[in-house]
Amino acid sequence: MKKYLFALIIALLFAGCGVGSVVAMPFKVTGAVVNVVTPKVVGNTIAGTGEVIEDTIPF
């Protein structure tokens, strides 16, 4: 049973269920943290990079 569950999770991961979101997550988190310390323009630019990465990765 565990083998089938693991295979299903791997199949969903590579079929497009969040790879772009996982790659973009550090940029979004860093942008949110930077927004607290610096002007919002700087943090929003970093978070925007994460959005572009998420949109660019097709799966």
N, C-alpha and C positions, 0 to 999 in steps of 0.2 A: 504494500500500500504506500509506503514512504517513497519508493522508487517512482511510482506513478505521480505522486504529488510533486516531487522534485522535478520530474520531466515536464509537468504541466507549467510549473513556475518558470522554468528555463524557456519553454516555448513561448509563453506570454511575454517574457522579457525581451526576447529577440524578435517578436512579432510586432512590436511597437507599443508596448504598454509602459512607457516611461523612461526610456533610455535618455531622451533629450532632457527630460525633467531632472533626472539624476545628475546629468553632467552640468546643467545650469544652476542647480541648487547652491553650490558654494558661492557663485557670483551674486545670487539674490540675497543670501544671508549676509555676505560681506557688504553689499550695498545698504542693507537695512542697518547694520552696525555702524557703518561710516556716516549714515544720515544723522545719527545721534551726536557724533563728535564734530562733523564738518557741515558746511552748507549743504542743503538738499541737492543742489546741482551735481555735486561730486558723487554722492551716494546713488542718486537716480541714474547717473551715467553707468556706474558699475552694475546696478541691477538691470539696466537696459541691455547691457552686454549679455547677461544671462538670458534675457528674453530673446535676443537675436540667436543665441546658441540653441535655445529650445525650439525656435521656429526653423532653424536651418537643418537640424538633425531630423531626418525624415521618419525615424522610428523611435 
